[in-house]
């Protein structure tokens, strides 16, 4: 017996807030709601990133942001926590287009910092290597990339303190960190470095990396979050006893405020923890953070947060598109784990980020895709500028959305 499925397609026009319209771009309806065809958004992003790729190739450097004078600011070649994002963006563009030029570019730029896998004085090895070599291994299964990831995970693991139950974020013997009276500072950002450890256990069969990640995540759940599920930025511990010494901020408005990107890091990090463990504690934590973000009275109508939800000059404070892009990418993954649909929020963020207000014209913005992100206002650095990690998580979100929803 043959079974025939009758599918009714309702063609309508999808109008993106950035003015991109297409008579051939349908707006579908799923059980969850509207589905955006992101093809035109990806095409525009590719054109912009291709210009930046050419620029980076000429200089043999990795883009990070734009200076106050409007020139390109390249990643520090000695070590820069952002250095993995541009090659990671190239890997996502390769995944989206299957164009070998993007693959070759990704390999070229990540090779510039491969030796940083041996660095043990920085916690950002997860950011650097998972976003670059992690995507490389995911897409190619080349064992060379696998070994790089394992070595980077070994280096990151040296920063774990079993008494504290966390990876140390910053060394405090020099720089501005030495002036804060910290002994063992742990920042919410560190949740993003755990994915490298989870992957290392999968690649080696050795649970030591996974156990470190789980312990860090569990300690952070207990000490980093307030009753409303917003996060402190920095929790400083006593490295001998593991006791909490203080809860502060480094990049937020105040110790008790909610730094927008910090909330996004937490959401993304606990979503990843659930992916690898299926521990519902992490799923519930991610959902609580989402609830804080989307129900926050300080969130603007377009969903793009101010750099800190509690900054004193809201609504006259800079927005942070990077926080929105990270949240967006995490929400797409989280949407696959829950019965509750986050698609309306996802679509809202997409339309806002794809609009002319946040997406640069092709050839402008030093060829970064997104505008209006914030690095660190307290440090007077990277204020209302494009950032390589905003573009990375935006492209990740585009590819995730395409793979999850645009299967027609």
JOFEN-V781872 format. One record per residue. N is the residue number from 1. SS is DSSP state (helix for helix, strand for strand, loop for the rest). D_LAST is the distance of its C-alpha to the last C-alpha in whole Angstrom. Layout:
BEGIN
N	SS	D_LAST
N	SS	D_LAST
END
This chain:
BEGIN
1	loop	26
2	loop	22
3	loop	20
4	loop	17
5	loop	15
6	loop	14
7	loop	11
8	loop	13
9	loop	11
10	loop	13
11	loop	13
12	loop	15
13	strand	16
14	strand	15
15	strand	19
16	loop	19
17	loop	23
18	loop	24
19	loop	24
20	loop	20
21	strand	19
22	strand	17
23	strand	17
24	strand	13
25	strand	12
26	strand	10
27	loop	11
28	strand	9
29	strand	12
30	loop	11
31	loop	14
32	loop	16
33	loop	15
34	strand	14
35	strand	11
36	loop	12
37	loop	10
38	loop	12
39	helix	12
40	helix	15
41	helix	17
42	helix	17
43	helix	18
44	helix	21
45	helix	22
46	helix	22
47	helix	24
48	helix	26
49	helix	26
50	helix	27
51	helix	30
52	helix	31
53	helix	31
54	helix	33
55	helix	36
56	helix	36
57	helix	36
58	helix	39
59	helix	41
60	loop	39
61	loop	39
62	loop	36
63	strand	35
64	strand	36
65	strand	36
66	strand	38
67	loop	42
68	loop	44
69	loop	45
70	loop	41
71	loop	42
72	strand	39
73	strand	40
74	strand	40
75	loop	39
76	loop	43
77	loop	43
78	loop	45
79	loop	43
80	loop	40
81	loop	38
82	loop	35
83	helix	35
84	helix	32
85	helix	30
86	helix	30
87	helix	29
88	helix	27
89	helix	25
90	helix	25
91	helix	24
92	helix	21
93	helix	20
94	helix	21
95	helix	18
96	helix	16
97	helix	17
98	loop	19
99	loop	22
100	helix	25
101	helix	27
102	helix	25
103	helix	26
104	helix	30
105	helix	30
106	helix	29
107	helix	32
108	helix	34
109	helix	34
110	helix	34
111	helix	37
112	helix	39
113	helix	39
114	helix	39
115	helix	42
116	helix	42
117	helix	41
118	helix	44
119	loop	45
120	loop	46
121	loop	47
122	loop	44
123	loop	41
124	loop	38
125	helix	38
126	helix	35
127	helix	33
128	helix	34
129	helix	33
130	helix	30
131	helix	28
132	helix	29
133	helix	31
134	helix	28
135	helix	25
136	helix	27
137	helix	28
138	helix	24
139	helix	23
140	helix	25
141	loop	27
142	loop	31
143	helix	34
144	helix	35
145	helix	33
146	helix	33
147	helix	37
148	helix	37
149	helix	35
150	helix	38
151	helix	40
152	helix	39
153	helix	39
154	helix	42
155	helix	43
156	helix	41
157	helix	43
158	loop	46
159	loop	46
160	strand	46
161	strand	49
162	loop	49
163	loop	51
164	loop	49
165	loop	46
166	strand	44
167	strand	43
168	loop	45
169	loop	44
170	loop	46
171	loop	50
172	loop	52
173	loop	55
174	loop	55
175	loop	53
176	helix	52
177	helix	51
178	helix	55
179	helix	56
180	loop	54
181	loop	56
182	loop	53
183	loop	54
184	loop	50
185	strand	48
186	strand	44
187	strand	41
188	helix	38
189	helix	36
190	helix	37
191	helix	35
192	helix	32
193	helix	34
194	helix	34
195	helix	31
196	helix	33
197	helix	35
198	helix	33
199	helix	31
200	helix	35
201	helix	36
202	helix	32
203	helix	33
204	helix	37
205	loop	37
206	loop	40
207	loop	39
208	helix	42
209	helix	39
210	helix	37
211	helix	40
212	helix	41
213	helix	37
214	helix	38
215	helix	41
216	helix	40
217	helix	38
218	helix	40
219	helix	43
220	helix	41
221	helix	39
222	helix	43
223	helix	44
224	helix	42
225	strand	41
226	loop	42
227	loop	42
228	loop	40
229	loop	38
230	loop	38
231	strand	39
232	loop	42
233	loop	42
234	strand	44
235	strand	46
236	strand	49
237	strand	51
238	loop	54
239	loop	53
240	loop	56
241	loop	56
242	loop	52
243	loop	53
244	strand	51
245	strand	54
246	strand	52
247	strand	48
248	strand	48
249	loop	46
250	loop	45
251	loop	43
252	loop	42
253	loop	45
254	loop	47
255	loop	47
256	loop	46
257	loop	43
258	loop	40
259	strand	39
260	helix	35
261	helix	34
262	helix	36
263	helix	34
264	helix	30
265	helix	32
266	helix	33
267	helix	29
268	helix	28
269	helix	30
270	helix	30
271	helix	27
272	helix	27
273	helix	30
274	helix	28
275	helix	26
276	helix	29
277	helix	31
278	loop	29
279	loop	32
280	helix	32
281	helix	34
282	helix	32
283	helix	29
284	helix	32
285	helix	33
286	helix	30
287	helix	29
288	helix	32
289	helix	32
290	helix	29
291	helix	31
292	helix	34
293	helix	31
294	helix	29
295	loop	32
296	loop	35
297	loop	37
298	loop	37
299	loop	33
300	loop	33
301	loop	31
302	loop	28
303	loop	28
304	loop	29
305	loop	32
306	strand	36
307	loop	37
308	strand	39
309	loop	38
310	loop	42
311	loop	43
312	loop	46
313	loop	45
314	loop	42
315	loop	41
316	loop	42
317	loop	41
318	loop	38
319	strand	35
320	loop	33
321	helix	29
322	helix	30
323	helix	30
324	helix	27
325	helix	25
326	helix	26
327	helix	26
328	helix	22
329	helix	21
330	helix	23
331	helix	21
332	helix	18
333	helix	19
334	helix	22
335	loop	19
336	loop	18
337	loop	22
338	loop	23
339	loop	22
340	loop	23
341	loop	20
342	loop	20
343	helix	17
344	helix	20
345	helix	22
346	helix	19
347	helix	18
348	helix	21
349	helix	22
350	helix	19
351	helix	20
352	helix	24
353	helix	24
354	loop	22
355	loop	25
356	loop	27
357	loop	30
358	loop	28
359	strand	26
360	loop	29
361	loop	29
362	loop	29
363	loop	32
364	loop	33
365	helix	34
366	helix	35
367	helix	31
368	loop	30
369	loop	27
370	strand	28
371	loop	31
372	loop	33
373	strand	33
374	strand	37
375	strand	38
376	strand	41
377	loop	43
378	loop	46
379	loop	47
380	loop	46
381	strand	44
382	strand	40
383	strand	40
384	strand	38
385	strand	36
386	loop	33
387	strand	33
388	helix	31
389	helix	30
390	helix	28
391	helix	26
392	helix	25
393	helix	24
394	helix	22
395	helix	20
396	helix	20
397	helix	18
398	helix	16
399	helix	15
400	helix	15
401	helix	13
402	helix	10
403	helix	10
404	helix	11
405	helix	8
406	loop	6
407	loop	4
408	loop	0
END
